[in-house]
Amino acid sequence: MSNNISRRDFLKMAGVGAATVMVLTGCGPDSRYVVREPYTKMPEYTYNGLSTYYASTCRECPAGCGIVVRTMQGARPES
């Protein structure tokens, strides 16, 4: 292999390497043990009459400004 690698060949190799890493990390042994459950049960930390605050992002424009959402009685904030 020559010492001079073109920019196009470097980008091809970087793309193949990044795709390989994404596939291998998604199919690794740890992914079998991750439990994905829907939000059907209320969490234990919700208290009646008290509000809970969550950090979120605004979706009104492409800027994605940070906001703090106040929820009451364990309700989930809607987007």
N, C-alpha and C positions, 0 to 999 in steps of 0.2 A: 504494500500500500504506500502511496506517495505521501510525503509530508504536507503537501498542499491539498487541503480539503476545500472544495468550493462551498459557498454559502448555501446553495441549494441542497447539496449532499448533507451538510450539517443539520439543516432544518428537517430533512427527511429522517435522519437518524434520531433527532430529538423528538420528533412526532411519534415515531415507532416506539421509542423508549417510554414516553409519557403514556401512550396507549397501553403498553405492556404493564406498567406499574398500576394503572387504574384497574385493569382486568384482574391482575393478581391480588390486589388488596381487596377487591370486592368479592373474590371467590376464596378468600383465605379461610383458615379453620375458625377464626374468631367470628365470622359472619354467621356460623351455625348456632352460636350461643346467644345472639342478640334477640331479645324478645320484643316483638312489635305488637302492641295491643292498642285497640281503639280507645278513645276517651269515653268509656261508658260509665265508669264508676267515679264518683266525686272523690277528689283527694282528701286526705285526712286533715290537711292544714286549713280547710275552709271553716270559717266561723260565721254564724248567723249574726247579721247586723254590723259586721266589721268589713272594711274594704281591703282589697288586696291590690297592690300596684305591680305592673309588669312593664319592663322596658320593651319597646317595639319600634317599628319604623312606619312612617306615613307613606301611603301609596297614592296620594293625590297627584304627585308629579314625579318625574324621573329622578329627582334629587335624592329621595329616600331619607328625609329628615328624621332624626330621632325624636320619639315622643314617649311619654309615660302614660300608660293606660290604667285607669282606676276601675276596678270591678267590684261588684257587691255580691255577697253570699255565694261565692264560688263560681259565678258565671264566667264563661270564657269570652275573651274579647274577640269581636268579629272584625274581619278585614274588609 
